[in-house]
Amino acid sequence: MKNYSKSPVIKAPLRSRIFRIVSQQAALKNVRAFVIGGYVRDYFLKRRTTDIDIVVEGNGMDMALAVASVLKVNATLFKNFGTAMLRYRGLEIEFVGARKESYRSDSRNPVVENGTVEDDRERRDFTINAMAFSLQEEDYGTLTDPFNGLEDIRNKIIRTPLDPDSTFSDDPLRMIRAIRFAAQLEFTIDKDSFASISKNAERINIVSQERITAELQKIMASRKPSIGFNLLEESGLLSIILPQVAMLRGVETMEGKGHKEIFSHTMQVLDNVAAVSDNIWLRWAALLHDVGKPPTKHFDKDTGWTFYGHDFVGSKMIPAIFRNLRLPLGEEMKYVRKLVQLHLRPIALVNEVSDSGVRRLLYDAGENIDDLMLLCRADITSKNPQIVKRHLTNFELVSKKLIEVEEKDAIRNFQPPISGEIIMKTYGLPPCREVGMIKDFIKEAILDGQIGNNYDEALALMKQRAAELGLSEVGA
């Protein structure tokens, strides 16, 4: 049995009205209540948090209703889980009764029993999340830290309170949570805990995809996402939950020639994007921009390793990846797919910055051109500073040309000046192949710079193409 009396005597000035009300209601109900978990951890990390977890040695839902009544707010009850939640002045407060829980080997759902706050601490995932502040009047604000979580915070360590095999086997999602906290806090996972993650990696298969993806999103949103994805790859979890990215690891050699190590390159691209943008979907595009390389990898004794068409193949893989991860299949997926498909186009323009090529890029990228350019800059990861400088200099030429052409031709998000309705009305046509042919002819002429992006020149070209197709104007 753990000796809880040896916790360091540290008191926090819990000044929030919430804590005093919980303390008073706990005294009225003759139960003990504690602030536990993330709020306590973040207090010592000096991180702002709006989530507060209250554990009660009794009925958490009853406590939530009592506190909500005093605050004159509503409490939401989750009876199946024995928890409740209320919102107050930007805070989200969750109440739960102290409990024990364990998992069967073949189930995602825990077996839950009532317990003490000591039991509740033992079921916590990591030492840094097992600390608690007392809300009892006699020792209000006193820290209890039976597993030395405060010391682990000082040493920047993620460690399980009990045997890591039991911790991770009971709730396998904790393996990804360990990695998520390591990424968010830039901590190191304890050696024994990480070895256990690798050992128990296959257990992740019993966890719902939605819960896994929620953790992946938090890793992706961290300051340096590569920390998390490197740990996922090293532990073996990545090959289970995102095999298309795990396959990027490694270098194959033929006739003494090896290709670039794609996984480490991808991690650098991801961090480069994260350094300049909080856009989570742009970060996903960075992670997935080269997923088409493994299936397109080819060796030729004259040219060496090639990945021809990996941009196109990779873009085709995006819908299945999003579907498997239960990520949104609407505009977010289309955005990532577009950036993956186009990520080589700006670099290709470096060799020949033609107005026509720039117009087509502006047209194809549309409103996402700025994000595409961010991704392409991030994709320059050579370890040779001279090569990086040369690529960035050339890339700036492309950027300037994009601005010049956009100002001159207004191509970004443009719609051809002649619509299908105008063509059908002019020639008395129903929707048909000829209408599409005329529209495409005008669009291509504008993109090639043969005519300007204006109504008069487009109208003249419409009449020329219609005559070639043997069409006559209505009333002519």
RODO-2510 file (C-alpha; in nm, 4 decimals, decimal comma):
residues 476
     n   res          X          Y          Z
     1     m     0,0000     0,0000     0,0000
     2     k     0,1295     0,3433    -0,0960
     3     n     0,2075     0,5747     0,1970
     4     y     0,0013     0,8820     0,1169
     5     s     0,1147     1,0663     0,4287
     6     k     0,4532     1,1393     0,2719
     7     s     0,3183     1,3863     0,0159
     8     p     0,5006     1,7220     0,0261
     9     v     0,3202     1,9908     0,2250
    10     i     0,2448     2,2447    -0,0487
    11     k    -0,0606     2,4660    -0,0464
    12     a    -0,2109     2,6343    -0,3506
    13     p    -0,4127     2,9553    -0,3136
    14     l    -0,7324     2,8208    -0,4730
    15     r    -0,9108     3,1523    -0,4965
    16     s    -1,1708     3,0615    -0,7565
    17     r    -1,5277     3,0786    -0,6285
    18     i    -1,5853     2,7310    -0,7726
    19     f    -1,3474     2,5661    -0,5289
    20     r    -1,4990     2,7323    -0,2223
    21     i    -1,8483     2,6285    -0,3283
    22     v    -1,7400     2,2678    -0,3873
    23     s    -1,5691     2,2688    -0,0475
    24     q    -1,8830     2,3948     0,1241
    25     q    -2,1118     2,1464    -0,0528
    26     a    -1,8751     1,8574     0,0273
    27     a    -1,8862     1,9531     0,3955
    28     l    -2,2666     1,9667     0,3864
    29     k    -2,2772     1,6196     0,2292
    30     n    -2,0077     1,4881     0,4633
    31     v    -1,7869     1,3691     0,1753
    32     r    -1,4319     1,4474     0,0659
    33     a    -1,3651     1,6339    -0,2603
    34     f    -1,0428     1,7110    -0,4459
    35     v    -0,9236     1,9015    -0,7518
    36     i    -0,7267     1,6427    -0,9469
    37     g    -0,5485     1,5874    -1,2758
    38     g    -0,4792     1,8436    -1,5435
    39     y    -0,5655     2,1554    -1,3438
    40     v    -0,3137     2,0614    -1,0734
    41     r    -0,0475     1,9678    -1,3273
    42     d    -0,0946     2,2925    -1,5207
    43     y    -0,0885     2,4969    -1,1994
    44     f     0,2728     2,3910    -1,1480
    45     l     0,3561     2,4226    -1,5164
    46     k     0,2087     2,7748    -1,5123
    47     r    -0,0135     2,6811    -1,8068
    48     r    -0,3543     2,8407    -1,8394
    49     t    -0,6359     2,5869    -1,8277
    50     t    -1,0132     2,6118    -1,8395
    51     d    -1,0814     2,2452    -1,7533
    52     i    -1,1254     2,1466    -1,3889
    53     d    -1,1729     1,7877    -1,2680
    54     i    -1,3329     1,7340    -0,9277
    55     v    -1,3246     1,3865    -0,7730
    56     v    -1,5684     1,3146    -0,4908
    57     e    -1,5713     1,0254    -0,2459
    58     g    -1,9392     0,9840    -0,3082
    59     n    -2,1812     1,0636    -0,5886
    60     g    -2,0228     1,3004    -0,8382
    61     m    -2,3533     1,3752    -1,0101
    62     d    -2,5172     1,4797    -0,6833
    63     m    -2,2258     1,7107    -0,6093
    64     a    -2,2477     1,8638    -0,9577
    65     l    -2,6199     1,9336    -0,9135
    66     a    -2,5600     2,0941    -0,5741
    67     v    -2,2822     2,3193    -0,7057
    68     a    -2,4837     2,4068    -1,0168
    69     s    -2,7753     2,5096    -0,7964
    70     v    -2,5554     2,7531    -0,6018
    71     l    -2,4053     2,8950    -0,9233
    72     k    -2,7486     2,9064    -1,0903
    73     v    -2,6293     2,7143    -1,3969
    74     n    -2,7299     2,3815    -1,5481
    75     a    -2,5371     2,0589    -1,4979
    76     t    -2,5204     1,7944    -1,7690
    77     l    -2,5386     1,4415    -1,6305
    78     f    -2,3759     1,1406    -1,7967
    79     k    -2,5524     0,8686    -1,6018
    80     n    -2,3926     0,5793    -1,7901
    81     f    -2,0512     0,7001    -1,6737
    82     g    -2,1486     0,8417    -1,3360
    83     t    -2,0075     1,1828    -1,4287
    84     a    -2,1455     1,5326    -1,4658
    85     m    -2,0254     1,8573    -1,6189
    86     l    -2,1138     2,2238    -1,5841
    87     r    -1,9871     2,5422    -1,7450
    88     y    -1,9287     2,8617    -1,5548
    89     r    -1,7584     3,1816    -1,6729
    90     g    -1,5460     3,0105    -1,9350
    91     l    -1,4614     2,7147    -1,7130
    92     e    -1,5647     2,3553    -1,7808
    93     i    -1,5939     2,1643    -1,4530
    94     e    -1,6339     1,7867    -1,4517
    95     f    -1,7428     1,5920    -1,1440
    96     v    -1,6835     1,2224    -1,0922
    97     g    -1,7175     0,9881    -0,8001
    98     a    -1,3908     0,8316    -0,6847
    99     r    -1,3664     0,4895    -0,8430
   100     k    -1,1645     0,1891    -0,9371
   101     e    -1,1743     0,0709    -1,2963
   102     s    -1,0213    -0,2065    -1,5027
   103     y    -1,0507    -0,3357    -1,8571
   104     r    -1,1070    -0,6852    -1,9906
   105     s    -0,8558    -0,7959    -2,2521
   106     d    -1,1156    -0,7876    -2,5314
   107     s    -1,3161    -0,4793    -2,4374
   108     r    -1,2920    -0,1026    -2,4736
   109     n    -1,5289    -0,0513    -2,1808
   110     p    -1,4009    -0,0452    -1,8222
   111     v    -1,5414    -0,2363    -1,5270
   112     v    -1,6105     0,0414    -1,2741
   113     e    -1,6462     0,0185    -0,8959
   114     n    -1,6833     0,2858    -0,6278
   115     g    -1,3574     0,3666    -0,4506
   116     t    -1,1598     0,6153    -0,2481
   117     v    -0,9603     0,9105    -0,3753
   118     e    -0,6522     0,6908    -0,3247
   119     d    -0,8042     0,4308    -0,5587
   120     d    -0,8879     0,7069    -0,8042
   121     r    -0,5294     0,8314    -0,8086
   122     e    -0,4027     0,4828    -0,8831
   123     r    -0,6221     0,4575    -1,1910
   124     r    -0,4790     0,7846    -1,3259
   125     d    -0,2631     0,7539    -1,6344
   126     f     0,0529     0,9389    -1,5280
   127     t     0,2148     1,0658    -1,2116
   128     i     0,1820     1,4257    -1,3286
   129     n    -0,1951     1,3731    -1,3546
   130     a    -0,2349     1,1965    -1,0191
   131     m    -0,1694     1,4993    -0,8006
   132     a    -0,4618     1,6566    -0,6147
   133     f    -0,5483     1,9660    -0,4145
   134     s    -0,7677     1,9067    -0,1114
   135     l    -1,0960     2,0972    -0,0886
   136     q    -1,1533     2,0058     0,2792
   137     e    -1,1684     2,3064     0,5100
   138     e    -0,9049     2,1651     0,7468
   139     d    -0,6356     2,1344     0,4751
   140     y    -0,7833     2,3412     0,1926
   141     g    -0,5462     2,3692    -0,1062
   142     t    -0,2943     2,1168     0,0274
   143     l    -0,1227     1,9095    -0,2406
   144     t    -0,1222     1,5325    -0,2155
   145     d     0,1331     1,3771    -0,4462
   146     p     0,1776     1,0065    -0,3658
   147     f     0,3643     0,9207    -0,6873
   148     n     0,6091     1,2142    -0,6943
   149     g     0,4389     1,3832    -0,9894
   150     l     0,5834     1,7197    -0,8888
   151     e     0,9336     1,5796    -0,9129
   152     d     0,8500     1,4352    -1,2558
   153     i     0,7311     1,7788    -1,3658
   154     r     1,0619     1,9270    -1,2530
   155     n     1,2497     1,6539    -1,4421
   156     k     1,0138     1,6712    -1,7429
   157     i     0,9264     1,3014    -1,7244
   158     i     0,6101     1,1143    -1,8276
   159     r     0,5742     0,8085    -1,6016
   160     t     0,2882     0,5810    -1,4994
   161     p     0,1884     0,5725    -1,1279
   162     l     0,1835     0,1917    -1,1174
   163     d     0,3307    -0,0847    -1,3317
   164     p     0,3199     0,0464    -1,6896
   165     d     0,2154    -0,2894    -1,8340
   166     s    -0,0973    -0,2854    -1,6169
   167     t    -0,1615     0,0826    -1,6855
   168     f    -0,1400     0,0481    -2,0634
   169     s    -0,3064    -0,2911    -2,0863
   170     d    -0,6026    -0,1682    -1,8806
   171     d    -0,6577     0,1372    -2,1002
   172     p    -0,4455     0,1222    -2,4185
   173     l    -0,5332     0,4784    -2,5172
   174     r    -0,2951     0,5853    -2,2391
   175     m    -0,0077     0,4823    -2,4664
   176     i    -0,0977     0,7521    -2,7170
   177     r    -0,1809     0,9922    -2,4348
   178     a     0,1734     0,9458    -2,2994
   179     i     0,3079     1,0407    -2,6401
   180     r     0,0633     1,3292    -2,6689
   181     f     0,1756     1,4735    -2,3336
   182     a     0,5399     1,4266    -2,4350
   183     a     0,4686     1,6286    -2,7500
   184     q     0,2574     1,8983    -2,5832
   185     l     0,4834     1,9492    -2,2813
   186     e     0,8085     1,8522    -2,4577
   187     f     0,8748     1,5970    -2,1831
   188     t     1,0555     1,2633    -2,2084
   189     i     0,8720     0,9348    -2,1549
   190     d     1,0253     0,7253    -1,8765
   191     k     1,2337     0,4357    -2,0165
   192     d     1,0245     0,1613    -1,8566
   193     s     0,6998     0,3278    -1,9612
   194     f     0,8146     0,3623    -2,3224
   195     a     0,9332     0,0010    -2,3329
   196     s     0,5877    -0,0988    -2,2134
   197     i     0,4220     0,1059    -2,4882
   198     s     0,6237    -0,0829    -2,7484
   199     k     0,5403    -0,4133    -2,5808
   200     n     0,1667    -0,3408    -2,5644
   201     a     0,1294    -0,1531    -2,8939
   202     e    -0,1103    -0,4088    -3,0462
   203     r    -0,3544    -0,3435    -2,7592
   204     i    -0,4400    -0,0136    -2,9287
   205     n    -0,6622    -0,2136    -3,1658
   206     i    -0,9366    -0,2379    -2,9013
   207     v    -0,9639     0,1425    -2,8716
   208     s    -1,2179     0,3277    -3,0858
   209     q    -1,0774     0,5183    -3,3810
   210     e    -1,2489     0,8373    -3,2660
   211     r    -1,0557     0,8376    -2,9358
   212     i    -0,7271     0,7641    -3,1134
   213     t    -0,7823     1,0423    -3,3659
   214     a    -0,8705     1,2920    -3,0917
   215     e    -0,5238     1,2294    -2,9454
   216     l    -0,3599     1,2536    -3,2894
   217     q    -0,5221     1,5926    -3,3385
   218     k    -0,3728     1,7130    -3,0099
   219     i    -0,0302     1,5882    -3,1136
   220     m    -0,0738     1,7652    -3,4466
   221     a    -0,1640     2,0903    -3,2685
   222     s     0,1472     2,0876    -3,0466
   223     r     0,4328     2,3328    -3,0963
   224     k     0,6586     2,0643    -3,2445
   225     p     0,4411     1,7770    -3,3736
   226     s     0,7408     1,5694    -3,4826
   227     i     0,8078     1,4831    -3,1163
   228     g     0,4808     1,2909    -3,1053
   229     f     0,5029     1,1292    -3,4471
   230     n     0,8621     1,0196    -3,3919
   231     l     0,7565     0,8526    -3,0652
   232     l     0,4577     0,6902    -3,2372
   233     e     0,6913     0,5511    -3,5020
   234     e     0,9586     0,4342    -3,2559
   235     s     0,7006     0,2572    -3,0388
   236     g     0,5388     0,0707    -3,3282
   237     l     0,2048     0,2455    -3,2795
   238     l     0,2282     0,4449    -3,6021
   239     s     0,2436     0,1327    -3,8204
   240     i    -0,0881     0,0284    -3,6627
   241     i    -0,2807     0,3563    -3,6637
   242     l    -0,1274     0,5340    -3,9647
   243     p     0,0709     0,2783    -4,1698
   244     q     0,0914     0,5036    -4,4771
   245     v     0,3172     0,7416    -4,2820
   246     a     0,5091     0,4659    -4,1021
   247     m     0,6052     0,3265    -4,4444
   248     l     0,8076     0,6411    -4,5108
   249     r     1,0734     0,5241    -4,2626
   250     g     1,3930     0,3718    -4,3949
   251     v     1,6320     0,3958    -4,6878
   252     e     1,6558     0,1319    -4,9579
   253     t     1,9880     0,0904    -5,1377
   254     m     2,0426    -0,0496    -5,4874
   255     e     2,3812    -0,0702    -5,6567
   256     g     2,5238     0,1519    -5,3863
   257     k     2,2609     0,4223    -5,4353
   258     g     2,0168     0,5167    -5,1607
   259     h     1,7260     0,7607    -5,1658
   260     k     1,6454     1,0355    -4,9138
   261     e     1,5069     0,9128    -4,5804
   262     i     1,1485     1,0261    -4,6325
   263     f     1,0151     0,9949    -4,2772
   264     s     1,2715     1,2289    -4,1194
   265     h     1,2222     1,4698    -4,4106
   266     t     0,8463     1,4625    -4,3488
   267     m     0,8975     1,5362    -3,9798
   268     q     1,1078     1,8395    -4,0687
   269     v     0,8448     1,9628    -4,3150
   270     l     0,5752     1,9176    -4,0489
   271     d     0,7726     2,1168    -3,7916
   272     n     0,8534     2,3845    -4,0497
   273     v     0,4826     2,4303    -4,1179
   274     a     0,3956     2,4220    -3,7470
   275     a     0,6477     2,7011    -3,6843
   276     v     0,4541     2,9393    -3,9099
   277     s     0,0915     2,8202    -3,9010
   278     d    -0,1639     2,6914    -3,6510
   279     n    -0,3816     2,5605    -3,9354
   280     i    -0,4323     2,1965    -3,8337
   281     w    -0,5234     2,0877    -4,1882
   282     l    -0,2144     2,2506    -4,3375
   283     r    -0,0183     2,0465    -4,0830
   284     w    -0,1975     1,7312    -4,2000
   285     a    -0,1021     1,8203    -4,5574
   286     a     0,2602     1,8483    -4,4438
   287     l     0,2444     1,5073    -4,2736
   288     l     0,0877     1,3415    -4,5772
   289     h     0,2515     1,5288    -4,8657
   290     d     0,4861     1,2399    -4,9527
   291     v     0,2650     0,9380    -4,8726
   292     g     0,2608     0,8600    -5,2442
   293     k     0,6352     0,7940    -5,2504
   294     p     0,6459     0,4317    -5,1243
   295     p     0,4013     0,3038    -5,3899
   296     t     0,5770     0,4993    -5,6689
   297     k     0,9371     0,4255    -5,5679
   298     h     1,1414     0,2925    -5,8611
   299     f     1,5099     0,2282    -5,9197
   300     d     1,6813     0,2706    -6,2549
   301     k     2,0525     0,2049    -6,2927
   302     d     2,0942     0,5250    -6,4968
   303     t     1,8690     0,7682    -6,3144
   304     g     1,8758     0,6131    -5,9670
   305     w     1,5702     0,6340    -5,7414
   306     t     1,2576     0,8095    -5,8680
   307     f     0,9097     0,8748    -5,7296
   308     y     0,7327     0,9853    -6,0474
   309     g     0,3692     1,0775    -5,9931
   310     h     0,3870     1,0536    -5,6137
   311     d     0,1971     1,3817    -5,5845
   312     f    -0,0952     1,2433    -5,7845
   313     v    -0,0870     0,8991    -5,6199
   314     g    -0,0600     1,0575    -5,2747
   315     s    -0,3617     1,2799    -5,3372
   316     k    -0,5646     0,9728    -5,4329
   317     m    -0,4734     0,8123    -5,0978
   318     i    -0,6042     1,1024    -4,8866
   319     p    -0,9784     1,0137    -4,8848
   320     a    -0,9100     0,6586    -4,7582
   321     i    -0,6702     0,7866    -4,4914
   322     f    -0,9250     1,0417    -4,3692
   323     r    -1,2004     0,7802    -4,3754
   324     n    -0,9944     0,5335    -4,1723
   325     l    -0,9029     0,8007    -3,9163
   326     r    -1,2637     0,9263    -3,8960
   327     l    -1,1436     1,2713    -3,9984
   328     p    -1,3887     1,5036    -4,1784
   329     l    -1,4531     1,4039    -4,5385
   330     g    -1,5785     1,7461    -4,6492
   331     e    -1,3835     2,0632    -4,7194
   332     e    -1,1012     1,9694    -4,4817
   333     m    -1,0237     1,6490    -4,6695
   334     k    -1,0528     1,8222    -5,0091
   335     y    -0,8135     2,0932    -4,8900
   336     v    -0,5489     1,8404    -4,7801
   337     r    -0,5941     1,6390    -5,0976
   338     k    -0,5496     1,9502    -5,3127
   339     l    -0,2305     2,0582    -5,1354
   340     v    -0,0815     1,7088    -5,1604
   341     q    -0,1602     1,6981    -5,5323
   342     l    -0,0162     2,0446    -5,5994
   343     h     0,2856     2,0457    -5,3672
   344     l     0,5388     1,9962    -5,6499
   345     r     0,3926     2,2581    -5,8833
   346     p     0,5526     2,5749    -5,7381
   347     i     0,8945     2,4059    -5,7209
   348     a     0,8581     2,2955    -6,0842
   349     l     0,8025     2,6579    -6,1851
   350     v     1,1476     2,7506    -6,0548
   351     n     1,3032     2,6223    -6,3770
   352     e     1,0646     2,8140    -6,6017
   353     v     0,8596     3,0883    -6,4409
   354     s     0,6174     3,1411    -6,7306
   355     d     0,3020     3,3491    -6,7059
   356     s     0,1031     3,0533    -6,8361
   357     g     0,2384     2,8159    -6,5692
   358     v     0,1725     3,0709    -6,2966
   359     r    -0,1843     3,1337    -6,4196
   360     r    -0,2587     2,7621    -6,4132
   361     l    -0,1170     2,7267    -6,0633
   362     l    -0,3236     3,0213    -5,9412
   363     y    -0,6328     2,8739    -6,1029
   364     d    -0,5801     2,5229    -5,9645
   365     a    -0,4848     2,6334    -5,6118
   366     g    -0,7465     2,9089    -5,5894
   367     e    -0,7891     3,0497    -5,2401
   368     n    -0,5382     2,7949    -5,1048
   369     i    -0,2399     2,9348    -5,2984
   370     d    -0,0862     3,1029    -4,9918
   371     d    -0,1063     2,7825    -4,7863
   372     l     0,0394     2,5863    -5,0771
   373     m     0,3343     2,8241    -5,0924
   374     l     0,3881     2,7836    -4,7161
   375     l     0,3943     2,4061    -4,7594
   376     c     0,6381     2,4280    -5,0493
   377     r     0,8777     2,6528    -4,8568
   378     a     0,8601     2,4070    -4,5671
   379     d     0,9447     2,1262    -4,8109
   380     i     1,2959     2,2672    -4,8644
   381     t     1,4890     2,0661    -4,6045
   382     s     1,8369     2,0028    -4,7429
   383     k     2,1134     1,9890    -4,4813
   384     n     2,3333     2,1879    -4,7224
   385     p     2,2767     2,5584    -4,6434
   386     q     2,3919     2,6637    -4,9893
   387     i     2,1319     2,4419    -5,1558
   388     v     1,8616     2,5733    -4,9227
   389     k     1,9626     2,9330    -4,9971
   390     r     1,9547     2,8707    -5,3723
   391     h     1,6129     2,7024    -5,3582
   392     l     1,4659     2,9764    -5,1408
   393     t     1,6031     3,2461    -5,3713
   394     n     1,4484     3,0772    -5,6743
   395     f     1,1283     3,0234    -5,4820
   396     e     1,1042     3,3953    -5,4094
   397     l     1,1093     3,4566    -5,7845
   398     v     0,8078     3,2299    -5,8187
   399     s     0,6333     3,4132    -5,5312
   400     k     0,6919     3,7518    -5,6959
   401     k     0,5654     3,6188    -6,0281
   402     l     0,2486     3,4910    -5,8585
   403     i     0,1805     3,8383    -5,7223
   404     e     0,2492     4,0048    -6,0580
   405     v     0,0256     3,7700    -6,2571
   406     e    -0,2516     3,7839    -5,9988
   407     e    -0,2521     4,1639    -6,0022
   408     k    -0,2515     4,1704    -6,3810
   409     d    -0,4892     3,8875    -6,4686
   410     a    -0,7017     3,8332    -6,1521
   411     i    -0,6803     3,4559    -6,1975
   412     r    -0,7117     3,3398    -5,8368
   413     n    -1,0649     3,1950    -5,7921
   414     f    -1,1606     3,3305    -6,1313
   415     q    -1,4645     3,2158    -6,3257
   416     p    -1,4451     3,2515    -6,7054
   417     p    -1,6287     3,5705    -6,8116
   418     i    -1,8568     3,3677    -7,0396
   419     s    -2,0834     3,1346    -6,8433
   420     g    -2,2602     2,8254    -6,9659
   421     e    -2,5902     3,0134    -6,9408
   422     i    -2,4662     3,2809    -7,1831
   423     i    -2,3521     3,0163    -7,4339
   424     m    -2,6832     2,8261    -7,4133
   425     k    -2,8901     3,1432    -7,4507
   426     t    -2,6811     3,2755    -7,7423
   427     y    -2,7033     2,9519    -7,9413
   428     g    -3,0332     2,8094    -7,8172
   429     l    -2,8667     2,5044    -7,6661
   430     p    -2,9635     2,2783    -7,3765
   431     p    -2,6852     2,1624    -7,1391
   432     c    -2,4610     1,9584    -7,3704
   433     r    -2,1059     1,8680    -7,4639
   434     e    -2,0649     2,1673    -7,6960
   435     v    -2,1351     2,4124    -7,4134
   436     g    -1,8570     2,2542    -7,2062
   437     m    -1,6194     2,2558    -7,5035
   438     i    -1,6688     2,6295    -7,5574
   439     k    -1,6264     2,7083    -7,1851
   440     d    -1,3063     2,5025    -7,1665
   441     f    -1,1719     2,6644    -7,4828
   442     i    -1,2174     3,0112    -7,3321
   443     k    -1,0687     2,9063    -6,9971
   444     e    -0,7598     2,7520    -7,1603
   445     a    -0,7079     3,0605    -7,3767
   446     i    -0,7142     3,2849    -7,0704
   447     l    -0,4755     3,0608    -6,8774
   448     d    -0,2397     3,0427    -7,1769
   449     g    -0,2458     3,4229    -7,2074
   450     q    -0,3959     3,4177    -7,5582
   451     i    -0,6707     3,6552    -7,4425
   452     g    -0,7228     3,8686    -7,1335
   453     n    -0,9538     3,7730    -6,8496
   454     n    -1,2367     4,0007    -6,9634
   455     y    -1,5820     3,9732    -7,1174
   456     d    -1,5190     4,1311    -7,4605
   457     e    -1,2227     3,9126    -7,5579
   458     a    -1,3940     3,6038    -7,4178
   459     l    -1,7122     3,6834    -7,6138
   460     a    -1,5182     3,7123    -7,9391
   461     l    -1,3481     3,3788    -7,8726
   462     m    -1,6856     3,2184    -7,7909
   463     k    -1,8173     3,3218    -8,1318
   464     q    -1,5048     3,1926    -8,3059
   465     r    -1,5237     2,8522    -8,1365
   466     a    -1,8997     2,8225    -8,1873
   467     a    -1,8573     2,8868    -8,5589
   468     e    -1,5910     2,6134    -8,5752
   469     l    -1,8462     2,3775    -8,4134
   470     g    -2,1089     2,4762    -8,6702
   471     l    -2,3324     2,6613    -8,4226
   472     s    -2,5479     2,9612    -8,5161
   473     e    -2,6692     3,2381    -8,2896
   474     v    -3,0413     3,2459    -8,2108
   475     g    -3,2157     3,4852    -8,4536
   476     a    -2,9123     3,5090    -8,6835
***
